[in-house]
Amino acid sequence: MLITLPISELIPGMYVDSVVKQRESIDSIKIKTSGLVRNPSIVKRLIVEGVLELLIDFEKSDVSVPSKYRDKEKSQSKSEVANEVKPEKEKLAITVQQEFIKVNVVYEQHNRKLQAIYSDLTSGLTLNINTLKEIVDDIVSSVFRNQHALTILTRIQDKHSYNWRHMINCAIFSAVFTKYLGYKQSIVQEFAMGALLHDLGQAKLPQGIFSKNTTVSGSETIVIKKHVAQSLGLIKGEKGITSLMMDMIVNHHERLDGSGYPRGISADKLSRPARIMAIVDVYDAITADRPHQDGDEPINALRYLLANKQLFDAELVQLFIKCLGVHPVGTIVKLTNERLALVLEGNNLNPIKPKVKLFYNAKHGHHVTPKDIDLSEASQKLKIIASVKPLDYQINLSRLLKEHLLL
């Protein structure tokens, strides 16, 4: 039985008859071979080489046909099977680890692409809007497969690339949050695109302001505020820019009490997209490392948003916390047994009890055998007592994520 599957559904034990679709690029190697997928490293290699869809021969496979394909009518074409909208239950079947294999590579590729676009704009070149659309397509597709993998990657910090990482991270958080709020995928893509574009105008301002390791002065703040108008200028006349995206760009620095900029408008004139973008923008700005400051822990950023009801929509902030969790994925937490654990999956019903991977003995200062724990289980007595900074325990977060999430 031959079935076309997206690369996200490929697992060891499946027999690849042929590659149906592969992303074209100068550096990619065209994959033409067939054979049994024996281990996760083969899946990772296919992802790196840009494979998107494969034809699987289940008569030669060591695994059974996925249940969602068993009852399809024989007359249904393979293309219809590959492109149908998947029910939410089936999307969630993709684990954090499976999705992380894919996005671990893609996330850094997108950061490099956006860095190149940013540099081009700084040099006076025109905007490549199509590349931005490709980035958004990949982000939203990943979020709809499993939202946790990309959210975890937003925890990797690099203060020297804050400008473009901030834009990509905001696109990720916007996609995750609006999906949680129930928006359909096409609207989620608009939110993600608006978030990706919201600070692009900074590329047209003096870059020394953003790279200095001290707090900006009053006159520099006035210059920075011009980035809103610069962002609008960059996207003027571009195809596919919607009113929702424009709203997010224009109003992401406005506040409910009228204290924001550039127009100082207040709550009655601020739409829901503008309020969502304000929350996402501030959350990532607080948690990210920047040249002049180290990022704070997510829980403190959430506390800030919650405490400033005069600035941010209180109802949306509460929903944002439920969406991300009190301890968002990618956060390192200390448990009541003096062990450190990595938060892998949130719990919308009980945000203080996520799924974690225990990995470190904080009392004696050494790594231990990793163990997955669901803190929401009735029999589970362990609780989170605090979030911790990786460097407080000399932990390299990037290396830790790869060790525990790359199968």
Beta strands, then each sheet from edge to edge (+ up, - down):
strand 1: 2-6
strand 2: 15-22
strand 3: 35-36
strand 4: 51-57
strand 5: 332-335
strand 6: 339-345
strand 7: 355-361
strand 8: 366-374
strand 9: 384-388
sheet 1: 1+ 4- 2+ 3-
sheet 2: 8+ 7- 6+ 5- 9+
end
